[in-house]
Amino acid sequence: MSLSVVIPVFNERDNIGPLVHEVVKHLRGRVAFDVICVDDHSEDDTRDVLAALKAEVPELRVLLHLQRSGQSAAIRTGVKQALSPWIATLDGDGQNDPADILKLLAAREAADPRTRLFAGWRVDRKDTASKRWASRWANRIRQYLLRDDTPDTGCGIKLFERATFLELPYFDHMHRYLPALMQRAGWKTVSVPVSHRPRRSGQSKYTNLGRALVGIRDLMGVSWLIQRSHVTPISELNTGRTP
C-alpha cells in the first residue's frame, strides 16, 4: 500500500531541505511513497528551496498557496491532492522525526481495522518550559471536555486514512482535534509514543496566548459537534437469493 507524506510549510527555508531528505532516507525501499510539501505563502525563500529540492528528490511534489491560509488548510490541500489511500503528516520545522513514520505504519498493521488514526505522542518534548506547561494544561482541559483519550493532539506526526479524513468537518485548526473528530465519526484512534527534537532553525509560528485564545473557541465548537452527533450502525440486508 502506498503512502503520501504531507508537510505544511511556512517560513522554513533552513529546515525543509534536511527534513525532506530524512523522509526519503527512511522510506525509500521500504514503502511506495511520495512527499507533498504545501507552502502556505511563505515570506522567506522557502519556495525557492522547495524548487531546488524538486530537482534532487523525484518523490517530491510542491503545492503553493497563493495567500496564507493556515496549517489546517495546508494539510487539507496536501491530502486532497494526494493519490495514496493513507497519509502521514509532519510539521515543517523538523521537530518530528521521519523515522517514526515507520513506527506508525507498524502500529497500523497490528491495529483493529476500524482504527483510522495513529497519532504521535511526544513523550519527551524538546520545547521551552513555558510551551510545555501551556500544552500540558491545554491537554487537560481538552480531555475534560472532549473525552478523546489522547495525551497529545498537538503532535504534528500522524498517520490516517485519506478518505476518512476528507469526510470530517473542516475548520481552521482542525488538525489539533483529529482524534476527537475521528471518534465522533465512529472510528478508533491510537496514540503512539514518538521522539521529539529541538527546532533546528527559525521561530515557532504560535505563541502561548494566541494558541490559548483560538483553542478556547475551537474547544467549544468541537464539544458542540460531539454533543450533537449520533453515529448510526448500518448493515446490508442479504437474503441469500441469487439473481
ChimeraX attribute file (.defattr): number of C-alpha atoms within 10 A of each C-alpha:
attribute: neighborCount
match mode: 1-to-1
recipient: residues
	/A:1	8
	/A:2	12
	/A:3	22
	/A:4	25
	/A:5	26
	/A:6	28
	/A:7	28
	/A:8	27
	/A:9	27
	/A:10	24
	/A:11	22
	/A:12	24
	/A:13	22
	/A:14	16
	/A:15	20
	/A:16	24
	/A:17	17
	/A:18	13
	/A:19	21
	/A:20	23
	/A:21	14
	/A:22	16
	/A:23	20
	/A:24	19
	/A:25	13
	/A:26	16
	/A:27	17
	/A:28	13
	/A:29	9
	/A:30	9
	/A:31	13
	/A:32	13
	/A:33	22
	/A:34	24
	/A:35	24
	/A:36	24
	/A:37	26
	/A:38	27
	/A:39	26
	/A:40	25
	/A:41	19
	/A:42	18
	/A:43	12
	/A:44	12
	/A:45	12
	/A:46	22
	/A:47	24
	/A:48	10
	/A:49	16
	/A:50	23
	/A:51	13
	/A:52	12
	/A:53	19
	/A:54	13
	/A:55	9
	/A:56	11
	/A:57	14
	/A:58	11
	/A:59	15
	/A:60	20
	/A:61	19
	/A:62	16
	/A:63	17
	/A:64	17
	/A:65	15
	/A:66	10
	/A:67	10
	/A:68	15
	/A:69	12
	/A:70	16
	/A:71	23
	/A:72	17
	/A:73	21
	/A:74	25
	/A:75	23
	/A:76	20
	/A:77	20
	/A:78	27
	/A:79	27
	/A:80	13
	/A:81	13
	/A:82	20
	/A:83	15
	/A:84	18
	/A:85	15
	/A:86	23
	/A:87	25
	/A:88	25
	/A:89	26
	/A:90	26
	/A:91	21
	/A:92	24
	/A:93	27
	/A:94	23
	/A:95	22
	/A:96	24
	/A:97	18
	/A:98	25
	/A:99	16
	/A:100	20
	/A:101	23
	/A:102	14
	/A:103	15
	/A:104	24
	/A:105	18
	/A:106	11
	/A:107	17
	/A:108	18
	/A:109	9
	/A:110	8
	/A:111	15
	/A:112	12
	/A:113	10
	/A:114	10
	/A:115	18
	/A:116	25
	/A:117	27
	/A:118	25
	/A:119	28
	/A:120	30
	/A:121	23
	/A:122	22
	/A:123	13
	/A:124	11
	/A:125	17
	/A:126	15
	/A:127	15
	/A:128	9
	/A:129	10
	/A:130	10
	/A:131	14
	/A:132	14
	/A:133	12
	/A:134	15
	/A:135	18
	/A:136	14
	/A:137	11
	/A:138	20
	/A:139	16
	/A:140	14
	/A:141	14
	/A:142	24
	/A:143	16
	/A:144	11
	/A:145	15
	/A:146	21
	/A:147	14
	/A:148	19
	/A:149	16
	/A:150	21
	/A:151	20
	/A:152	23
	/A:153	25
	/A:154	18
	/A:155	21
	/A:156	23
	/A:157	29
	/A:158	26
	/A:159	25
	/A:160	23
	/A:161	18
	/A:162	22
	/A:163	15
	/A:164	15
	/A:165	21
	/A:166	12
	/A:167	10
	/A:168	14
	/A:169	11
	/A:170	14
	/A:171	12
	/A:172	13
	/A:173	16
	/A:174	19
	/A:175	20
	/A:176	19
	/A:177	18
	/A:178	22
	/A:179	26
	/A:180	26
	/A:181	23
	/A:182	21
	/A:183	19
	/A:184	21
	/A:185	19
	/A:186	16
	/A:187	17
	/A:188	18
	/A:189	23
	/A:190	21
	/A:191	20
	/A:192	20
	/A:193	17
	/A:194	22
	/A:195	18
	/A:196	21
	/A:197	15
	/A:198	13
	/A:199	15
	/A:200	13
	/A:201	12
	/A:202	12
	/A:203	10
	/A:204	10
	/A:205	11
	/A:206	10
	/A:207	10
	/A:208	13
	/A:209	10
	/A:210	10
	/A:211	15
	/A:212	15
	/A:213	10
	/A:214	12
	/A:215	16
	/A:216	13
	/A:217	10
	/A:218	18
	/A:219	18
	/A:220	13
	/A:221	13
	/A:222	21
	/A:223	16
	/A:224	13
	/A:225	15
	/A:226	16
	/A:227	11
	/A:228	9
	/A:229	10
	/A:230	11
	/A:231	10
	/A:232	7
	/A:233	6
	/A:234	6
	/A:235	5
	/A:236	5
	/A:237	6
	/A:238	6
	/A:239	6
	/A:240	6
	/A:241	5
	/A:242	4
	/A:243	3
